[in-house]
Amino acid sequence: MFDKEYMPKHIAIIMDGNRRWAKAKGKPASFGHKEGAKTLEKIVRYANKIGLGYITVYAFSTENWKRTEEEVKSLMLLLQNYLDDYSKRADTENIKVKILGDISALSKGMQKSINKCMERTKNNTGVTFNIALNYGGRDELVRAIKQIAGEVKEGKIALDDISEEMVSNNLYTKGEPDPDLLIRTSGELRLSNFLPWQLVYTEFLFVDKNWPDFTEEDLDNAIIEYQKRTRKFGAN
């Protein structure tokens, strides 16, 4: 078991492998996404139980719109139902849900579900569950740059006032600690445009399992692996 005194405050997860898990079973991609959603629910509940402060998952990237219309539609419906379900359970779960990403491009129904879920869970004191939805890391940075440039243009801040802290405060994760640990399932070894600013000193762990097969024990093992590492933050 891991050392509770040296817990990561924030874990980020790239939930990869739903489609190939389904394909291996001769099922459509939508089946893999449904099973992946069940795994996510289980892992977030467990993260809350063990006292994790933040968990951020990559649910739908700005590049995922390139997938087939049928897959995108089924994934969006699944995510909307997921958020509606969280809204109903808000009082008993004590999980705070936040959405990271450009929600203006989503359907009106999805936007309504997002806003309702965030409002219903905003005062919960358990784990903060960040869902990166229609999220792209470079897009997030461009938005932050535009916001800061706008303030410079309006004379609200001087060019020399711009700092790392100011950039962080213009990101979707404003006010949250950067992830201590990133887990990516399915054996892929890349970030895929996920949290490029926030992950600069994060420990990475790549797991060969596809996301639907990821368990609470796998999360325990990831935390144990994290606790074995020495974080240097650029020092010797």
C-alpha positions as CSV (number, residue, x, y, z in Angstrom):
1,M,0.0,0.0,0.0
2,F,1.2,3.6,-0.6
3,D,2.3,6.0,2.0
4,K,-0.6,8.4,2.8
5,E,1.8,11.0,4.0
6,Y,3.4,11.4,0.5
7,M,0.3,11.3,-1.6
8,P,0.2,13.2,-4.9
9,K,-2.2,16.1,-4.6
10,H,-3.2,16.0,-8.3
11,I,-3.3,13.1,-10.8
12,A,-3.9,13.6,-14.5
13,I,-5.0,10.7,-16.7
14,I,-5.1,10.2,-20.4
15,M,-7.7,7.5,-20.7
16,D,-6.5,5.7,-23.8
17,G,-7.5,2.4,-25.4
18,N,-11.3,2.3,-25.2
19,R,-11.6,1.8,-29.0
20,R,-8.9,-0.9,-29.3
21,W,-10.3,-2.7,-26.2
22,A,-13.7,-2.8,-27.9
23,K,-12.2,-3.9,-31.3
24,A,-10.4,-6.8,-29.6
25,K,-13.8,-8.0,-28.4
26,G,-15.4,-7.5,-31.8
27,K,-17.6,-4.7,-30.5
28,P,-18.2,-1.1,-31.8
29,A,-16.2,1.9,-30.4
30,S,-19.3,3.1,-28.5
31,F,-19.1,-0.1,-26.3
32,G,-15.5,0.7,-25.4
33,H,-16.4,4.2,-24.4
34,K,-19.3,3.0,-22.2
35,E,-17.0,0.6,-20.4
36,G,-14.4,3.3,-20.2
37,A,-17.0,5.6,-18.5
38,K,-17.7,2.9,-15.9
39,T,-14.0,2.6,-15.2
40,L,-13.8,6.4,-14.8
41,E,-16.6,6.5,-12.3
42,K,-15.0,3.7,-10.3
43,I,-11.6,5.4,-10.3
44,V,-12.9,8.9,-9.4
45,R,-14.9,7.4,-6.5
46,Y,-11.8,5.6,-5.3
47,A,-9.7,8.8,-5.7
48,N,-12.2,10.6,-3.5
49,K,-12.1,7.7,-0.9
50,I,-8.3,7.8,-0.6
51,G,-8.2,11.6,-0.2
52,L,-6.8,12.7,-3.6
53,G,-7.2,16.5,-4.0
54,Y,-7.6,16.7,-7.8
55,I,-8.0,14.3,-10.7
56,T,-8.0,15.6,-14.3
57,V,-9.0,13.3,-17.2
58,Y,-8.8,13.8,-20.9
59,A,-12.3,13.0,-22.1
60,F,-12.6,14.7,-25.5
61,S,-9.9,16.7,-27.3
62,T,-10.3,19.4,-29.9
63,E,-8.9,16.9,-32.4
64,N,-11.5,14.2,-31.6
65,W,-14.0,16.0,-33.8
66,K,-12.2,14.3,-36.7
67,R,-13.6,11.0,-35.7
68,T,-16.7,9.6,-37.4
69,E,-19.9,11.5,-36.8
70,E,-21.5,8.4,-35.3
71,E,-18.7,8.0,-32.7
72,V,-18.6,11.7,-31.8
73,K,-22.4,11.7,-31.3
74,S,-22.4,8.6,-29.1
75,L,-19.5,9.9,-27.1
76,M,-21.2,13.3,-26.5
77,L,-24.4,11.6,-25.5
78,L,-22.5,9.4,-23.1
79,L,-20.7,12.4,-21.6
80,Q,-24.0,14.3,-21.2
81,N,-25.7,11.4,-19.5
82,Y,-22.6,11.1,-17.2
83,L,-22.8,14.8,-16.2
84,D,-26.6,14.6,-15.6
85,D,-26.0,11.5,-13.4
86,Y,-23.4,13.4,-11.4
87,S,-25.7,16.3,-10.9
88,K,-28.3,14.0,-9.4
89,R,-25.8,12.3,-7.0
90,A,-24.0,15.6,-6.1
91,D,-25.2,15.6,-2.5
92,T,-24.2,12.1,-1.7
93,E,-20.9,11.8,-3.7
94,N,-19.2,15.0,-2.3
95,I,-17.2,15.2,-5.6
96,K,-16.7,18.7,-7.2
97,V,-17.0,18.6,-11.0
98,K,-15.3,21.1,-13.3
99,I,-15.0,21.2,-17.0
100,L,-11.7,22.3,-18.7
101,G,-12.2,23.3,-22.3
102,D,-14.1,25.4,-24.8
103,I,-17.7,24.6,-24.1
104,S,-19.1,27.2,-26.5
105,A,-18.6,24.8,-29.4
106,L,-20.8,22.1,-27.7
107,S,-24.5,21.7,-28.2
108,K,-26.9,23.8,-26.1
109,G,-28.1,20.6,-24.3
110,M,-24.5,19.7,-23.4
111,Q,-23.7,23.2,-22.2
112,K,-26.8,23.1,-20.0
113,S,-25.8,19.8,-18.5
114,I,-22.2,21.1,-17.9
115,N,-23.4,24.3,-16.1
116,K,-26.0,22.4,-14.0
117,C,-23.4,19.8,-12.9
118,M,-20.8,22.4,-12.0
119,E,-23.3,24.5,-10.1
120,R,-24.7,21.5,-8.2
121,T,-21.3,20.3,-7.2
122,K,-19.4,23.5,-6.7
123,N,-19.6,23.5,-2.9
124,N,-18.6,19.8,-2.5
125,T,-15.4,19.4,-0.5
126,G,-14.1,16.0,-1.8
127,V,-11.9,15.5,-4.8
128,T,-12.1,18.1,-7.6
129,F,-12.9,16.1,-10.7
130,N,-11.7,18.0,-13.8
131,I,-13.1,16.7,-17.1
132,A,-11.1,18.1,-20.1
133,L,-13.8,18.3,-22.7
134,N,-13.3,19.9,-26.1
135,Y,-9.9,20.7,-24.7
136,G,-6.6,21.3,-26.5
137,G,-3.4,22.4,-24.8
138,R,-2.2,24.8,-27.5
139,D,-5.7,26.2,-27.8
140,E,-5.7,26.8,-24.0
141,L,-2.4,28.7,-24.2
142,V,-3.5,30.8,-27.2
143,R,-6.6,31.8,-25.2
144,A,-4.5,32.8,-22.2
145,I,-2.1,34.8,-24.5
146,K,-5.1,36.6,-26.0
147,Q,-6.6,37.4,-22.6
148,I,-3.3,38.8,-21.3
149,A,-2.6,40.7,-24.5
150,G,-6.0,42.3,-24.2
151,E,-5.2,43.5,-20.7
152,V,-1.9,45.0,-21.9
153,K,-3.7,46.7,-24.8
154,E,-6.3,48.2,-22.5
155,G,-3.5,49.5,-20.2
156,K,-4.6,47.3,-17.3
157,I,-1.2,45.7,-17.0
158,A,2.3,46.5,-18.3
159,L,4.3,44.1,-20.5
160,D,6.8,43.6,-17.6
161,D,4.0,42.4,-15.4
162,I,3.5,39.2,-17.4
163,S,4.8,36.3,-15.3
164,E,4.4,32.5,-15.1
165,E,1.9,33.0,-12.4
166,M,-0.2,35.3,-14.6
167,V,-0.2,32.7,-17.4
168,S,-1.3,30.0,-14.9
169,N,-4.1,32.3,-13.7
170,N,-5.4,32.6,-17.3
171,L,-5.6,28.8,-17.8
172,Y,-8.7,26.6,-17.2
173,T,-6.9,25.1,-14.2
174,K,-6.5,28.5,-12.4
175,G,-6.1,28.1,-8.7
176,E,-5.2,24.4,-8.8
177,P,-1.8,22.8,-8.2
178,D,-0.2,21.4,-11.3
179,P,-0.4,17.6,-11.6
180,D,2.2,15.6,-9.7
181,L,1.6,12.5,-11.7
182,L,0.3,11.8,-15.2
183,I,-0.9,8.3,-16.1
184,R,-1.5,7.3,-19.7
185,T,-3.0,3.9,-20.4
186,S,-2.8,1.6,-23.5
187,G,1.0,1.9,-23.9
188,E,1.1,5.1,-26.0
189,L,4.1,7.3,-25.1
190,R,2.9,10.9,-25.9
191,L,1.0,13.8,-24.4
192,S,-1.4,14.4,-27.3
193,N,-1.8,18.1,-26.6
194,F,-2.8,17.6,-23.0
195,L,-1.9,20.2,-20.3
196,P,1.4,21.2,-21.9
197,W,1.9,24.1,-19.5
198,Q,0.8,22.3,-16.4
199,L,2.8,19.1,-16.9
200,V,6.3,20.6,-17.2
201,Y,7.5,19.0,-13.9
202,T,5.0,16.2,-13.6
203,E,6.1,12.6,-13.2
204,F,4.9,10.4,-16.2
205,L,3.7,6.8,-15.9
206,F,2.8,4.9,-19.0
207,V,0.6,1.8,-18.4
208,D,0.2,-1.0,-21.0
209,K,-3.4,-1.7,-20.1
210,N,-6.3,-0.3,-22.1
211,W,-8.4,2.1,-20.0
212,P,-11.5,-0.1,-19.5
213,D,-9.2,-2.6,-17.7
214,F,-7.7,-0.1,-15.4
215,T,-8.5,-0.8,-11.7
216,E,-8.2,0.7,-8.2
217,E,-5.2,-1.5,-7.7
218,D,-3.6,0.0,-10.8
219,L,-4.1,3.5,-9.3
220,D,-2.5,2.2,-6.0
221,N,0.4,0.9,-8.0
222,A,0.8,4.2,-9.8
223,I,0.9,6.1,-6.5
224,I,3.5,3.6,-5.1
225,E,5.6,4.1,-8.3
226,Y,5.3,7.9,-7.9
227,Q,6.4,7.7,-4.2
228,K,9.6,5.8,-5.3
229,R,10.7,8.8,-7.5
230,T,12.7,11.8,-6.4
231,R,11.2,15.0,-7.9
232,K,14.0,17.4,-8.7
233,F,12.2,20.4,-10.3
234,G,15.4,21.2,-12.3
235,A,17.8,20.8,-9.3
236,N,20.7,18.3,-9.3
